[in-house]
């Protein structure tokens, strides 16, 4: 049987984003029977509904096909002004259009949010969950994954070194994969 393909969407496009480092940790810990792959959102042109009729940029086609090819999606997002970053919102819009051709449809999701404060990306997490509900993406409810003070989780080389955070992420990943297997 072929490996289950799980896409990881990192909400930040910043070069040294903590969310990217979390994605790297998950990819390094991919369980047997799965293939984890980061889906790049950084190069997507800003969504414009006019493209639905006049021909979309080539990057849209590539992105939509990549999303459609996955068996599930893990979202890892920082919080920007109590919501998700603009690049992530753009990616959600691009792959959900044109109307009736939602590439996210029915893909089980995991939401991981983080912040450099104690609030843990709570606002981003819940805004994203609200959008995923509309996009018809069943989303793991428990455990919820909020990572506070994320800047303290990594060693000098950028590797996740906070043991309790690593253990919790692996526990959440296991719960997600069990949840996703139902779809």
C-alpha positions in Angstrom: 0.0 0.0 0.0 1.3 3.5 -0.9 2.3 5.9 1.9 -0.4 8.4 3.0 0.7 11.8 1.7 0.3 14.6 4.3 0.9 18.2 3.2 2.3 20.7 5.7 1.3 24.3 5.2 3.5 26.8 7.1 1.6 30.1 7.6 4.7 32.3 7.8 6.8 33.0 4.8 9.6 34.5 6.9 13.0 32.8 6.2 13.7 31.8 9.8 10.1 31.3 10.9 9.5 29.2 14.0 6.6 27.6 12.3 9.0 26.4 9.6 11.3 24.9 12.3 8.2 23.1 13.7 7.4 21.7 10.3 11.0 20.5 9.9 10.7 18.7 13.3 7.5 16.9 12.1 9.1 16.0 8.8 12.1 14.5 10.6 9.7 12.5 12.7 7.4 11.2 9.9 6.1 7.8 10.9 6.4 4.8 8.7 3.6 4.6 6.1 3.4 8.3 5.7 5.1 10.9 3.5 5.2 14.5 4.9 5.9 17.3 2.5 5.8 21.1 3.0 3.6 22.9 0.5 5.1 26.3 -0.3 2.8 29.3 -0.2 5.4 32.0 -0.5 5.2 32.4 -4.3 1.5 32.5 -4.8 0.2 35.7 -6.4 -2.5 37.5 -4.5 -5.9 35.9 -5.2 -8.1 37.8 -7.6 -11.5 36.4 -8.5 -11.1 37.8 -12.0 -8.6 35.0 -12.6 -11.4 32.4 -12.3 -12.7 33.6 -15.6 -9.7 35.0 -17.4 -7.1 32.3 -16.7 -5.2 31.9 -13.5 -1.5 32.3 -13.0 0.4 29.1 -13.5 1.4 29.1 -9.8 -2.3 28.6 -8.9 -2.6 25.5 -11.0 0.5 24.0 -9.5 -0.6 24.8 -6.0 -4.1 23.5 -6.4 -2.8 20.2 -7.8 -0.4 19.8 -5.0 -3.1 20.4 -2.4 -5.5 18.0 -4.2 -2.8 15.3 -4.2 -2.6 15.1 -0.4 -4.5 12.8 1.9 -4.5 15.3 4.8 -3.1 18.7 5.7 -1.2 20.0 8.8 -1.4 23.8 9.2 1.3 25.4 11.3 0.7 29.1 11.8 1.9 32.1 13.8 -0.5 34.8 14.9 -0.6 38.1 13.2 -2.9 40.7 14.8 -5.0 37.9 16.5 -5.5 36.1 13.1 -3.6 34.2 10.5 -0.9 35.7 8.3 -2.0 37.2 4.9 0.0 34.6 3.0 -1.9 31.7 4.6 -5.3 33.4 4.0 -4.2 33.9 0.3 -3.3 30.2 0.0 -6.6 29.1 1.5 -8.4 31.3 -1.0 -6.4 30.2 -4.0 -6.9 26.5 -3.4 -10.6 26.9 -2.7 -11.4 28.5 -6.0 -12.9 28.8 -8.5 -16.3 28.1 -6.8 -17.1 24.4 -6.8 -13.5 23.3 -7.2 -12.3 23.4 -3.6 -9.0 21.5 -3.5 -9.1 21.5 0.4 -12.5 19.7 0.4 -12.8 16.8 2.9 -9.1 16.7 3.7 -8.6 16.0 7.4 -6.6 18.8 9.1 -4.5 19.5 12.1 -4.0 23.1 13.3 -0.9 24.1 15.2 -0.5 27.7 16.3 2.3 29.5 18.0 3.4 32.9 19.2 6.3 34.6 20.9 4.1 35.5 23.8 2.0 33.6 26.2 -1.2 33.8 24.1 0.0 30.8 21.9 -1.6 31.9 18.7 -5.1 31.4 20.1 -6.7 33.9 17.8 -5.0 32.5 14.7 -5.9 29.0 15.7 -9.6 29.8 16.0 -9.8 32.0 12.9 -8.1 29.2 10.9 -10.5 26.6 12.3 -13.5 28.8 11.3 -12.2 28.9 7.7 -11.5 25.2 7.6 -15.1 24.5 8.7 -16.3 26.4 5.7 -13.8 24.6 3.4 -15.3 21.3 4.6 -12.0 20.2 6.3 -12.7 17.9 9.3 -10.2 19.2 11.9 -8.8 17.4 14.9 -10.4 18.8 18.0 -8.2 17.3 20.7 -5.5 17.8 21.6 -5.5 21.5 20.7 -2.0 22.7 19.8 -1.1 26.1 21.1 2.7 26.8 21.5 3.5 29.8 23.7 6.9 31.6 23.8 8.0 29.5 20.8 11.3 31.4 20.5 12.5 29.4 23.5 11.9 26.0 21.9 15.0 25.8 19.7 18.7 25.3 20.1 21.3 27.5 18.3 21.1 25.3 15.2 17.3 25.8 14.9 16.4 22.3 16.1 13.5 21.8 18.5 15.1 21.2 21.8 12.3 21.7 24.4 11.5 18.1 25.3 8.0 18.7 26.6 7.0 20.6 23.5 8.6 17.8 21.3 6.7 15.1 23.2 3.4 17.1 23.0 3.8 17.6 19.2 4.4 13.9 18.7 1.4 13.1 20.8 -0.7 15.5 18.8 0.7 14.1 15.5 -0.3 10.6 16.6 -3.8 11.7 17.5 -4.1 13.5 14.1 -2.9 10.5 12.1 -5.4 8.2 13.9 -8.2 10.8 13.3 -7.2 11.2 9.6 -7.2 7.5 9.0 -11.0 7.6 9.4 -11.4 9.6 6.2 
